Amino acid sequence: MDVVAELEQLRAKESWAAEDCARIQALFLELPDPASKTRQLVASLAAENPNPAGAAAVKLGVGRYLLCQFAEAADLLAAGTDNKERRFYQALTCKALRQWTKALENLDYAEDRGWDSRQVSLQRAEVHCLAGDVEAAAKAVDRFAKSSQDDPDWHCVAGMVAEMHGEYEDAVAFYEKARQLRPGHPGATFRLAYHNDLHGDEQSAIDLYRDCITRLAAGEGGATPEPRPIYANALINLAVLYEDAGAYDEAERCLRRILAANPNHLRANLFLKDVQSSRTMVFDEDEAKRIAKRNDLLGILVTDFELSVRARNCLKKMNIRTLGDLLHVTEPELLSYKNFGETSLAEIKQMLTSKGLRLGQMRDEGELELTFDTPAPPSPATVGNEGVLATPLAQIEFSVRARRALERLGLRTLGELACKTDAELLGCRNFGQTSLNEVSQRLSEYGLSLRQSD
C-alpha cells in the first residue's frame, strides 16, 4: 500500500489509537511537502465535522497540533473523548503553549489511561526542565538511567537536565549520543544547535538547524510524537541566524514555511516583519560606538570625583548623580540652591572641564538625551521578590535574538533585567519590538515588569 492510500485509510477511521497517531506522523514525513499534505488532511477532517466532538475532535486536534496550530488544537482536544490519546496530545499542546502545570496534569491523566509510562516520564522530565524545575526533571531522568543507555530519547532529556545544571560538556555528550543512536534525532539536534547558537558557534548552529528540518522533511524523525511536518522553533531560530548574517531571503523562506502551515503563527509573523524591516535598516557602527562612548562618559557618577562635603551634599539633595545630569543644569540654577555658592560652583566647573564638558551643555547644543544605567528605585512589581530577582536568566527560555541582546547588555538575573526600560532594551542592536514583547511576557510570568521611564 502506498503512502497516500494508507493515509486515506487512517483518515477514514472513526477514532485514532496511539499507534495510528504515530503512523500518521511517520507517513507525512515520507511525503514531499508534508505541511501541504497535512493541511489537506486537516481541511478534510474539518469539512466532515463542522462541530467536532468525541473521537472526531481528538482526530482534528491531533491534526491541528501537527500544523503547530496549538491554540486551536487545545480547544478541540478539550472537547474530545477522554482517552489516553487525547490526554497525551493535550499535554504536548500545553507544553508548546508554555502551560507547564496543565501539561503535567494531562501527562498524569495520559499515564492513568494507559499511555506508555516511560514515554510519559521522559515528557514529564522535559516539561520540568522547560519550567525551570531542574530537580524534578533530574529525578524523572534518573528513574530510567540504568535501562536507557540505548534510548536516544532518554539521552536527549538527560542532556537538557545537564544543560540546566550548567554542565555543558556533559549536555553536549548526551545530545551527541542521542544523535549517534538515532541519526538526526530531532530533539537532540535542536538542543545541540541551540547550545552552539548561544555559545557563538553560529555556523555549526545553522548546519544543525538545517539538519533538523531537512531530516524531518526526509522522513527521518523517528517514532517519538515530537517531530511535526513543520518544526517551527528550529525554523524561527534558523531565520534569526540568517537575518543576523544578512541572508534575508533565506530568513524569509524559513518563516514562510511556518506560515504555510499556520498563517496565524504569531511569532513567525512578528519575525517576518523584523526581517522585512531589516532589508532597509541601516546600521552606522561608527555612530553606535560614538554614542556608546559618550554614554559611558556621561554615566560616570559624581561621587567618583573628589568634591567638598558641601558640594557633594548639595548635588545629592538636587538628585544630580552623574556627569550627564550636570549637563542639563545651568550655573544660575546651581547657585539658586541653598548653601551652594561660588566655591562649590568652581569645583563643579573644574570637574566638568577635566572631561571636556560644561554646565548646561545639553540645553545649549540641543543634543539627544541619553539613557544611563543609574540606580533607580525598585518598581512596585519588584519589591519583596528578592528570591525571584536573583533567578539567573540562563534558566529562563528566551529566543536566540533576545538572549544575545541580554548578554550584550551584561544582564545576568531577572532583577537586573527588571531594572531596564523599554528604551534601553530597544537601543540594543537587533533588539526589536518582537524581542521586547517576549521579554515583557517572561517578566510577567514572574510577577515582574520593566522599569518605567521617568
Phi, psi and omega in degrees: 000131181282172187297314184297318180294320179293321177298318180296322179295319179291320181300324185283349180295147183294324178216160180248127173275175181303318181296323178295316180300315180295321182292322179298316179297316180298319181294319180301321183286352175271350184265149170290144182052061183298328180298318180296317180293324178294318178300320180295319179297314182296319179297322179293316179296320180293322180292325180286334184227081181300329179233072189292145175208167177061224182296326180295322179293323178295314180301312181292325178296318177298319178299317178296322178299316180299332179268010181064023176266072194290321181296316179294320179299319181299317180295318181292314182296326179297335180265003185270175177301135185278079179236183184293326180295312179301313186293322181292316180287334171297319179297315179297320180293316178297323177298317179295330179271005179065028177262079192297314182298315179295322179299314180294320178300315182290329174295320176299314179297320180298318179294318178299328183268004171112004178290149184311121185297322181295314180296321177298317182297319179292321176296320180298318179297319179295319178298317178301319178300310182296330180277353178091004180266080187292323182296317178295321178296318181298320179298317180295323180288316181299333182303327184246014188302312186294328185260012189238016184295340179251015182256110182296328179294320178296316180298324179296312181291323176299325176296321178297318179296314179299320180296319180293334177277358182082010180267074191291323179296318178295320180299313180299319180298319178296315180297318180295323179295319178298320180289331177289318181289324175224096184310129180075020180313117190298318181294312180294322179296318179295313181296322179292320177297316180296319178299311180296324179299311182294332183262016170087359178271076190292320182294319177296321178297316179300314181299319182288319177299318179296319178299321180299309185281329181285326177292325176297317180295332181272002177083029181250033185279348181084188188262357182288157182281356185288314184299134176237161177305333176238117178264087191298315183298319179294318180294321179294313180297322177295320178298320179297317179296318178297319180296316179298330179274359180083008179270072188292326179296317179295319179299315181295323180297319178299313183292324180290336174295321177292314184292338175294329179272322182221091183300341182260014180296112189299308184295320180297319178295318180294316180293326177298320177298320178299315181298314181295326177290325182294335180299329184250358182283133177251126179249116179267099185294321179296319179294322179297320178294321180297316180294320180297318179296318180293321177300316180299318180294310184287346178273359179295133181286140179294338178290349177283351182256155178277104179238157176294159179300319181297313181297318181297316180294321179296316179297322179296315180292332178275002180062035176261113187250329187234169174300324179298322177299322182292334181288348178262000184247139179263165178302311180302325181292322177293315183292339181282349183279140182303133177071009178258109185246192183297325180296313178296321179299317180298320178302312183296316182296321179295320179299314180292320181300325180297340179253009180074027183237172178208159178299140177072012185298320180296320179292317184293319184270348180061033183282163180294132176289134182254155183259133181243157177275068179263153180301142180225150177299143180296143178286159180306328183290339185261347183292133177080010181245041187304319181296317178294320183298332182276358181297124179294140177295338179297338180270356181259138181277117175235159171293162181301316183297313181296317182297320179298317180297318180295324177291322177298325181279357177073024182274136184238334184230166176299325179297317178296321180294319182293342179276354179272156176258167176305315185297320181295320179289317181294341178283352179277138183302136178065016177254105184250193183297326179299313179294323179297316178299320180296314180297316180299321179294317180297318179297319182296331178294341179250013179074024182242172176206163176291153178293138179280138178294143179292000000 
